[in-house]
Amino acid sequence: MQKLHLVIIDPQNDFCDRSGSLHVPGADQDMDRLAVMIRRLAGKLSDIHITLDSHRKVDISHPLWWRDAAGAHPAPFSVITAADVAAGKWTTWLPSTRARSLDYLKELERRGRYPHVVWPEHCLIGDEGHNVFPHISEAVHEWEASRFAMADFVTKGSNPWTEHFSAVQAEVPDPTDPSTQVNAGLIATLQSADVVLLAGEALSHCLANTVRDIADCFADPATISKLVLLTDAASPVTGFEAQADAFVRELTARGMKTATTTDILAA
């Protein structure tokens, strides 16, 4: 039997519910379509992996971490650069964290994936926004019951010193924290699959970086062809549509396939 895996990136209330603190427009409809597909393919799905953005209130990507000269925190969606901190436009709330935070910004910029964005507080561990969107949770639990299986939950983001878009590794891994380094177990599991379906939020950030890292970590580049992006089950953060489009172009050029929740394995 074909080993069909489904990876759902961050299907959480803060992203998918319209009242969520970092709602991605269209995410609720993405998840509704995905839930229908999970039920349709329940007998064929070998494994379901669900990643969970898992943050603390005190986090380098939340407003509380930073302040300006007057002591005001940055507004959500502010961009903070290493040059801003060096010039004194922004500093850290705790002076003792400034040097490490500045080093982080410099390394983040050197890697070149994304600028440092201050996000609204989201997916706080223990809060409702951290929970899986109900329509997905219900469909996954039905699959677990029908297959006597357990969905694989992969947490990320609890280290407050680094952004952690990708479920494979943090944007700037912390050498003292294994949870920020390459998730070799997840990579090995996905390498063993025949087909890996990809869905979730957001197409511009956490899904994009997770898939890039999966592709980079696969031992054989040819196996990227087993990755299938479900294009009607992922949406970008508003204002980052160009990044989402660039990701899809990049990975399809490397071998990733695309499909929709209705046409995948429809025959």
C-alpha positions in Angstrom: 0.0 0.0 0.0 1.2 3.5 -0.9 2.5 5.4 2.1 0.6 8.7 1.9 1.5 11.3 4.5 -0.3 14.6 5.1 1.6 17.6 6.6 -0.6 20.4 8.0 1.3 23.5 8.9 0.0 25.5 11.9 -3.8 24.9 11.5 -4.4 26.9 14.6 -7.1 29.3 15.7 -5.0 32.4 15.7 -4.3 31.9 12.0 -7.5 30.1 10.9 -10.3 31.6 12.9 -11.5 35.0 11.6 -11.2 36.4 15.1 -7.7 35.1 15.6 -4.9 37.5 16.5 -3.0 36.8 13.2 -5.8 35.6 11.0 -4.7 34.7 7.5 -7.5 35.7 5.0 -8.9 32.6 3.5 -7.4 30.2 6.0 -10.8 29.2 7.5 -12.0 28.1 4.0 -8.6 26.4 3.4 -9.2 24.3 6.5 -12.8 23.5 5.6 -11.7 22.1 2.2 -8.8 20.2 3.8 -11.2 18.7 6.4 -13.4 17.4 3.6 -10.3 15.8 1.9 -9.1 14.2 5.1 -12.5 12.4 5.5 -12.5 11.4 1.8 -9.0 10.0 2.0 -9.1 8.6 5.5 -8.6 5.0 4.4 -5.6 6.0 2.3 -3.7 8.4 4.7 -0.9 6.5 6.4 0.1 9.4 8.7 -0.9 13.0 9.5 1.7 15.4 10.8 0.4 18.7 12.4 2.8 21.5 13.3 2.0 23.9 16.1 3.3 27.4 16.4 4.0 27.5 20.2 5.0 30.9 21.5 5.5 32.7 24.8 4.2 36.2 25.4 7.9 37.3 25.9 9.3 36.5 22.5 11.7 38.3 20.2 9.0 38.6 17.5 6.4 40.0 19.9 6.0 43.8 20.7 6.9 43.3 24.4 10.5 42.5 23.6 11.2 45.9 22.1 10.9 49.6 23.0 11.8 52.9 21.5 13.6 55.8 23.2 10.3 56.9 24.8 9.6 53.4 26.1 6.8 52.6 23.6 6.5 49.1 22.2 6.5 48.7 18.4 3.2 48.3 16.6 2.4 44.8 15.2 3.9 44.4 11.7 6.7 46.8 12.4 10.0 45.8 10.8 13.1 46.0 13.0 16.6 45.9 11.5 20.0 45.5 12.9 20.7 49.0 11.8 17.7 50.3 13.7 19.0 48.8 16.9 22.6 49.9 16.3 21.3 53.5 15.8 19.1 53.4 18.9 15.7 53.6 17.0 14.8 50.4 18.8 16.3 48.7 21.8 15.2 45.7 23.9 13.0 46.1 26.9 15.7 44.4 29.0 19.1 46.1 28.4 20.8 42.7 29.2 19.2 41.2 26.0 20.3 43.9 23.6 23.6 42.5 22.5 22.3 39.0 21.8 19.2 40.4 20.1 21.4 42.5 17.8 23.5 39.5 17.0 20.4 37.6 16.1 19.2 40.4 13.7 22.5 40.5 12.0 22.5 36.7 11.5 18.9 36.7 10.3 19.7 39.4 7.7 22.7 37.5 6.6 20.6 34.4 5.9 18.4 36.6 3.8 15.0 34.8 4.0 12.9 37.4 5.8 13.3 40.8 7.6 12.5 40.7 11.3 8.8 41.4 11.7 7.1 42.1 15.0 3.9 40.1 14.9 0.8 40.4 17.0 1.0 38.1 20.0 -0.2 34.8 18.6 -0.3 31.0 19.4 0.5 31.6 23.1 1.0 28.3 24.8 -2.1 27.3 26.7 -4.4 29.9 25.1 -7.3 29.3 22.8 -5.4 30.7 19.8 -2.9 27.9 20.1 -5.5 25.2 19.6 -6.1 23.4 16.3 -9.0 24.9 14.3 -12.1 22.8 15.2 -12.9 21.6 11.7 -9.4 20.1 11.3 -9.4 18.7 14.8 -12.6 16.9 14.3 -11.6 15.4 10.9 -8.2 14.3 12.3 -9.8 12.7 15.3 -12.2 10.8 13.1 -9.2 9.6 11.1 -7.4 8.5 14.3 -10.5 6.5 15.4 -11.0 4.9 12.0 -7.4 3.8 11.7 -6.5 3.3 15.4 -3.7 5.8 14.7 -2.2 8.9 16.4 -1.6 12.1 14.6 2.0 13.4 14.9 2.1 16.8 16.6 5.3 18.8 16.0 5.7 21.9 18.1 8.0 24.9 17.3 8.6 28.4 18.4 8.9 28.1 22.2 12.5 29.4 22.3 12.0 33.2 22.7 15.3 34.2 21.1 14.6 33.1 17.6 11.8 33.2 15.0 10.7 29.7 14.1 8.7 29.7 10.9 9.8 26.3 9.7 8.8 23.1 11.5 12.2 21.7 10.5 14.5 24.3 12.2 14.4 27.8 13.6 15.4 30.8 11.4 18.5 31.1 13.4 19.1 27.9 15.4 20.2 28.2 19.0 23.3 26.0 19.5 22.2 25.4 23.1 18.6 24.3 22.2 18.1 21.1 20.2 14.4 22.1 19.6 15.6 24.9 17.3 17.9 22.6 15.2 17.1 20.3 12.3 14.3 17.9 13.2 16.0 14.8 11.8 13.2 12.5 13.0 10.6 14.4 10.9 12.8 14.4 7.9 13.5 10.7 8.1 9.8 10.0 8.5 8.9 12.1 5.4 11.7 10.5 3.4 10.1 7.1 4.0 6.8 8.2 2.5 5.8 7.7 -1.1 3.7 10.9 -1.3 3.7 13.9 1.1 0.7 16.2 0.8 1.3 19.7 2.1 -1.2 22.2 3.4 -1.6 24.9 6.1 -0.7 28.4 7.0 0.8 30.5 6.0 1.8 30.0 2.4 4.2 32.9 2.6 5.9 32.0 5.9 5.6 28.8 7.9 4.5 26.5 5.1 7.0 28.0 2.7 10.0 27.7 5.1 9.0 24.2 6.3 8.8 22.9 2.7 12.1 24.6 1.7 13.8 23.0 4.7 12.3 19.6 3.9 13.5 19.8 0.4 17.0 21.0 1.5 17.3 18.1 4.0 16.2 15.3 1.7 19.2 13.2 1.0 18.3 12.7 -2.7 17.0 15.9 -4.5 15.0 13.7 -6.8 12.7 12.8 -3.8 11.4 16.4 -3.8 9.0 15.1 -6.5 7.1 13.2 -3.7 6.0 16.6 -2.2 2.6 17.8 -3.4 1.3 21.3 -2.4 -2.5 21.5 -2.0 -3.0 24.9 -3.5 -6.5 25.4 -2.2 -5.5 24.6 1.4 -2.9 27.3 2.0 -3.0 31.1 1.9 -0.4 33.9 2.4 -0.2 36.6 5.1 -1.7 39.8 3.7 1.1 41.9 2.2 3.3 38.9 1.6 1.7 37.5 -1.5 4.9 38.0 -3.5 6.8 35.8 -1.1 4.2 33.0 -1.4 4.3 33.2 -5.2 8.1 33.1 -5.2 8.1 30.0 -2.9 5.7 28.1 -5.3 7.8 29.0 -8.3 11.0 28.0 -6.6 9.8 24.6 -5.3 7.9 23.6 -8.4 11.1 24.3 -10.3 12.9 21.9 -7.9 10.3 19.2 -8.5 7.4 19.8 -6.1 4.0 19.1 -7.6 0.7 20.9 -7.0 -2.8 19.7 -6.7 -6.1 20.6 -5.1 -7.9 18.9 -2.2 -10.6 17.8 -4.7 -8.5 16.4 -7.5 -5.8 14.7 -5.4 -6.4 10.9 -5.7 -9.9 11.6 -7.0 -9.9 8.5 -9.3 
